[in-house]
Amino acid sequence: MKRIVRVVLLLTLATVVAYVVNLVWLQPLSAHQFFNRSFILFALNKPEMLSELGVLEQFGITFHQDDFDDESESAVDRDIAKVKENIRILESYDRRALTGQEALSYDIFSWFTRTNLRTADEFR
């Protein structure tokens, strides 16, 4: 019986680890997860935006309050590379298969990323 419990726990742990690795470092399974991950990673690189939103402060998280956004040329290059990667991942999802809110989120995310990419290139 102990062996069965260990096997079940090990399989559960392996499934959770595979899900988290896929969500954080690879392409998320659903477009919704991708949109959330992209926004979180975008926001974490913009401490001024985190301060404006005020979401973290309600949980006592204040690490970002004494930092400014990195507007250096190398940071802009990294941001552009990330936006291009996000567009590539976005295009891997079938827009026609999405319904309702996910389809709307897809359109908004597509517009947002492409606009950011275009304006980043214009002001270089």
Backbone hydrogen bonds, N-H to C=O, Kabsch-Sander energy under -0.5 kcal/mol:
donor,donor_aa,acceptor,acceptor_aa,energy
5,V,1,M,-2.1
6,R,2,K,-2.4
7,V,3,R,-2.4
8,V,4,I,-2.6
9,L,5,V,-2.6
10,L,6,R,-2.8
11,L,7,V,-2.6
12,T,8,V,-2.4
13,L,9,L,-2.7
14,A,10,L,-2.5
15,T,11,L,-2.2
16,V,12,T,-2.4
17,V,13,L,-2.6
18,A,14,A,-2.4
19,Y,15,T,-2.3
20,V,16,V,-2.6
21,V,17,V,-2.7
22,N,18,A,-2.2
23,L,19,Y,-2.5
24,V,20,V,-2.9
25,W,21,V,-2.5
26,L,21,V,-1.1
26,L,22,N,-0.5
34,F,30,S,-1.8
35,F,31,A,-2.7
36,N,32,H,-2.2
37,R,33,Q,-2.7
38,S,34,F,-2.7
39,F,35,F,-2.3
40,I,36,N,-2.5
41,L,37,R,-2.7
42,F,38,S,-2.4
43,A,39,F,-3.0
44,L,40,I,-2.4
45,N,41,L,-0.9
45,N,42,F,-0.6
46,K,43,A,-1.8
50,L,46,K,-2.0
51,S,47,P,-2.1
52,E,48,E,-2.1
53,L,49,M,-2.7
54,G,50,L,-2.0
58,Q,54,G,-0.6
59,F,56,L,-1.8
60,G,57,E,-2.0
61,I,56,L,-2.0
62,T,60,G,-0.7
65,Q,62,T,-1.4
67,D,64,H,-1.6
71,E,69,D,-0.9
76,V,72,S,-2.3
77,D,73,E,-2.3
78,R,74,S,-2.1
79,D,75,A,-2.6
80,I,76,V,-2.6
81,A,77,D,-2.2
82,K,78,R,-2.3
83,V,79,D,-2.6
84,K,80,I,-2.4
85,E,81,A,-2.1
86,N,82,K,-2.6
87,I,83,V,-2.4
88,R,84,K,-2.1
89,I,85,E,-2.4
90,L,86,N,-2.9
91,E,87,I,-2.5
92,S,88,R,-0.6
92,S,89,I,-1.1
93,Y,89,I,-0.5
93,Y,90,L,-1.6
95,R,93,Y,-0.8
97,A,94,D,-1.2
98,L,94,D,-0.6
98,L,95,R,-1.0
102,E,99,T,-1.6
103,A,99,T,-0.6
104,L,100,G,-2.0
105,S,101,Q,-2.9
106,Y,102,E,-2.4
107,D,103,A,-2.2
108,I,104,L,-2.5
109,F,105,S,-2.9
110,S,106,Y,-2.6
111,W,107,D,-2.4
112,F,108,I,-2.9
113,T,109,F,-2.7
114,R,110,S,-2.2
115,T,111,W,-2.5
116,N,112,F,-2.4
117,L,113,T,-2.3
118,R,114,R,-2.4
119,T,115,T,-2.7
120,A,116,N,-2.2
121,D,117,L,-1.8
122,E,118,R,-1.8
123,F,119,T,-1.6
124,R,121,D,-1.0
